[in-house]
Amino acid sequence: MNRRSIPSFAMSEVGRESLRQEGIVVTTLEESLSHDPARLHPHYHDFFQVMLLRGRGAVMHDFRDFAVSGETLLFLAPGQVHTIRPRKGFGATIVSFTQEFFDHTAPPPSALLDLPVFFEPGTAPILRIPKRDPHRIAEVFPEMQREFTAAESGAADVLRAWLRILFARAMRLHALREPEQVVDARTRLVREFHLAVERSFRQRRTLADYARDLGVTADHLSEIVHERTGRSAGQVIRQRRLLDAKRLLSHSDLDVAEVGYQTGFKDPSYFGRFFRRETGRTPAEFRAEIREKYHRKPD
């Protein structure tokens, strides 16, 4: 039986190998596609990315569609299925990095937890940069590209510093779009819960398990998650399992029953009912629709 997995790509093999080993690559979309054109098809990876998109196109991010034009930032976290459908004249600069590269010697928790563009539920993964770019966000990318290409002594430290500058400037723009976002203890708890779900949702863990690992009671965790997201903690877990099922249906050859088993449903009939209740479609209907939609050739 063909068990082709969800397409996953490593960092583009460009630039100095020592920097790739450190966990950072800066390249252009054109250069990345020249090495592997399949990157225009839906895929995921196990590292973070920030892209500066230029021009008109479309982005699919975990089965949500976004039209882009002008200069746009796109944020991708590990495991998120995505693709770009560029139009004529479209270009991008891509910064790929691992959490280990970003954190370096910083103690936990990772400062990446403070970035709502990666982990805030319901937040769009894109930021449209105003034409005059008052925060000078776009200026960071050519600086990073030059530093990566030159690969001089201390390049990793300089790139790490530029990456932090990029996020600091991007968060100024994000604050204008969603000024109510405040990173306090409750917000951090919600993000840590989401990360915990991301790591172990397939193990059918209970809310009490997550609460114990996070050092709070189940009632407190449920209350805070609902307060900050408008969804129950149980719904967050269910939605993450649903997303996993969508990914497998779209990008694997597993039959529907096997997709259910993979995502923690022992009863295929219950999986089918769960999926239809959450999406309004059967798993087979979803598979046919999504493959038709996202596996067409780009314009």
Stockholm file with secondary structure:
# STOCKHOLM 1.0

chainA/1-299         MNRRSIPSFAMSEVGRESLRQEGIVVTTLEESLSHDPARLHPHYHDFFQVMLLRGRGAVMHDFRDFAVSGETLLFLAPGQVHTIRPRKGFGATIVSFTQEFFDHTAPPPSALLDLPVFFEPGTAPILRIPKRDPHRIAEVFPEMQREFTAAESGAADVLRAWLRILFARAMRLHALREPEQVVDARTRLVREFHLAVERSFRQRRTLADYARDLGVTADHLSEIVHERTGRSAGQVIRQRRLLDAKRLLSHSDLDVAEVGYQTGFKDPSYFGRFFRRETGRTPAEFRAEIREKYHRKPD
#=GR chainA/1-299 SS CCCCCCCBCCCCCCSCHHHHHHTEEEEEHHHHHHHCGGGGSSBBCSSEEEEEEESSEEEEETTEEEEECSEEEEEECTTCCEEEEECTTCEEEEEEECHHHHHTTCCSSCGGGGCHHHHSTTCCSEEEECTTCTTCCTTHHHHHHHHHHHCCTTHHHHHHHHHHHHHHHHHHHHHHHSTTCCCCHHHHHHHHHHHHHHHHGGGTCCHHHHHHHHTSCHHHHHHHHHHHHSSCHHHHHHHHHHHHHHHHHHHCCCCHHHHHHHTTCSCHHHHHHHHHHHHSSCHHHHHHHHHHHHSSCCC
#=GC SS_cons         CCCCCCCBCCCCCCSCHHHHHHTEEEEEHHHHHHHCGGGGSSBBCSSEEEEEEESSEEEEETTEEEEECSEEEEEECTTCCEEEEECTTCEEEEEEECHHHHHTTCCSSCGGGGCHHHHSTTCCSEEEECTTCTTCCTTHHHHHHHHHHHCCTTHHHHHHHHHHHHHHHHHHHHHHHSTTCCCCHHHHHHHHHHHHHHHHGGGTCCHHHHHHHHTSCHHHHHHHHHHHHSSCHHHHHHHHHHHHHHHHHHHCCCCHHHHHHHTTCSCHHHHHHHHHHHHSSCHHHHHHHHHHHHSSCCC
//
